[in-house]
Amino acid sequence: MRDLFQEILVDTTTKYETPLEAYVIMPEHFHLVLAPPDVKTNSLVLQVLKQRFARSLKKNAPDVFKAAERKRIFRKRMLYGRRLRISITIR
């Protein structure tokens, strides 16, 4: 699953020309550092990333997708929870 997510992450950030500065994939969530902080583009990238991953998971690993649905991973505050949280660091 991690490899699938990474592949979709790279494809999506490349497609929308959004530089990916850093990321970490946790068991139930992920953190991204995208630059420059363009709220519209970054929000769209996250939306597309989550949609593509959910669709790929449903198609390629239906048993995992069904288990995730039972655990409500695709519900509010998990995979489809908050779209974007912005933090600005001044260097």
C-alpha positions in Angstrom: 0.0 0.0 0.0 2.8 2.4 0.8 4.3 1.9 -2.6 1.0 2.6 -4.3 0.5 5.8 -2.3 4.1 7.0 -3.0 3.5 6.4 -6.8 0.3 8.3 -6.8 1.9 11.1 -4.7 4.7 11.6 -7.1 2.4 11.4 -10.2 0.0 13.9 -8.7 2.5 16.5 -7.5 4.3 16.2 -10.9 1.1 16.6 -12.8 0.1 19.8 -10.9 3.7 21.1 -10.8 3.7 21.3 -7.0 7.2 20.8 -5.5 7.2 18.1 -2.8 9.8 19.2 -0.3 9.2 16.3 2.2 6.7 13.7 3.2 6.2 11.0 5.7 3.6 8.2 5.5 2.2 6.9 8.7 -0.1 3.9 9.1 -3.3 5.9 9.1 -2.3 9.3 7.7 0.4 11.3 6.0 2.3 14.6 6.3 3.4 16.6 3.3 5.5 19.7 2.9 4.6 21.3 -0.4 6.2 24.4 -1.8 5.4 27.1 -2.8 2.4 27.4 -0.4 -0.3 28.0 -3.1 -3.5 27.2 -1.2 -5.6 26.5 -4.3 -3.1 24.2 -6.0 -2.1 22.4 -2.8 -5.8 21.8 -1.9 -6.4 20.4 -5.3 -3.3 18.2 -5.1 -4.5 16.7 -1.8 -8.0 16.2 -3.1 -6.8 14.4 -6.2 -4.2 12.4 -4.2 -6.8 11.1 -1.8 -9.3 10.3 -4.5 -6.8 8.4 -6.7 -5.5 6.4 -3.8 -9.0 5.4 -2.6 -10.0 4.4 -6.2 -6.7 2.5 -6.7 -7.1 0.7 -3.4 -10.7 -0.2 -4.2 -9.7 -1.6 -7.6 -6.4 -3.3 -6.7 -7.0 -4.4 -3.1 -10.8 -4.7 -2.6 -10.4 -6.8 0.6 -8.2 -4.0 2.1 -10.7 -1.4 0.9 -13.6 -3.2 2.5 -11.7 -3.6 5.8 -10.9 0.1 5.7 -14.6 0.9 5.2 -15.5 -1.2 8.1 -13.0 0.6 10.3 -14.4 3.9 8.9 -10.9 5.0 7.6 -12.6 6.7 4.7 -14.9 8.7 6.9 -14.5 12.1 8.5 -11.3 13.0 10.2 -9.4 10.1 8.6 -8.5 9.8 5.0 -11.2 12.3 3.8 -11.0 14.5 6.9 -9.4 17.9 6.8 -8.1 18.7 3.4 -5.4 21.2 4.2 -3.7 22.7 7.2 -1.3 25.5 6.5 1.8 26.3 8.6 4.1 29.0 7.5 7.7 28.9 8.6 9.8 32.1 8.1 13.5 31.3 7.5 
